[in-house]
Amino acid sequence: MYSEFEKIQKEALNSIDLALDLSMLDEVKNTYLSKKGIVVSLMSRLKDLAPEDKKAYGQGVNELKKVIEDALFDRQRVLADVALNQKLNEEKIDISLPGKTFNTAPMHPFHLIKDEISEIFLGMGYTIAEGNEIEEDYFNFTLLNMPENHPARDMQDSFYINKNTLLRTHTSPVQAREMQKHKNTPLKIISPGKVYRRDDDDNTHSHQFGQVEGLVIAESLSLGHLKATLDLFVKKMFGPKREIRFRASYFPFTEPSVEVDVSCHECNGKGCATCKGTGWIEILGAGMVNPHVLEMNGYDIQKFTGFAFGIGIERVAMLRFGIDDIRRFYQNDVRFLDQFPKR
Ligand code: PHE
């Protein structure tokens, strides 16, 4: 009889060991411990036994039951752990997988430099004035001391829309517009934007390009103020080692007028191919606002003086980034554009 218990115990422990998941283990539990299970049926034989055998038999069945219950309990813990780990593994997020990428375009070098120029002057207390790309002849030329038939109009071949309207040839008409707006009060503005000229396109000329106009009007301004302003601009844009020089020039709306050169970044002023052997590279035009222009636009020239400058955006960008051909700005070649920083 007891060898039967042993046999059942052995089989039960074996089945428990072989259960690979919780539902298999449940089946084993049913087989042995449910109401119709083996242990209950062993117990039901008790009533047929002789009284002196009952105690030992009962103890035997109870021991058997206890062994099976303990084994089920231990195995259940192991399998529950396995099930949990499996679930965690299945639900794990693989953080080593590359994420979804989407391409952001880099800043266009034109806008990069336009913004940088603006930032430098905003830092010096200038504000930004907006102008019109389609401009009246009167503001583009006449109010800047270039009356009709003035030969200086030929310096800037123009796209006329009708007799009195054209695509502005420079940002300088913003000078006249701002002066008219703020009559006889100090001014300190820059105005970035696009301008148009009927040039034949080559590697340094384009029929459309960008300028940043600057205009300061106050009492007792001198060329010294202009030079200090542009010197600071150049050092911030091209580095602290760059020097500037003024060369006498001519613009109808400034007197005196200057072309401003920056010392060559390649050779530090010694002379090389980049600066065509001169040690200097021309970057902008400037001058003291012609008193006639101040007067025409409503300023008292006994009290006010002014200086103005016009910076070519592509020109500055070409020097900063070593770009060889202005046409690259407009061709939209991603191999070119991808070289600039993303912001
Ligand atoms: N408007 C001039 C040009 O386009 C540049 C300039 C601006 C010169 C302001 C003097 C003062 O050539």
Boltz pocket constraint, residues with backbone or C-beta under 6 A from the ligand:
constraints:
  - pocket:
      binder: B
      contacts: [[A, 169], [A, 170], [A, 171], [A, 172], [A, 214], [A, 251], [A, 254], [A, 258], [A, 285], [A, 286], [A, 287], [A, 308], [A, 309], [A, 310]]
      max_distance: 6.0
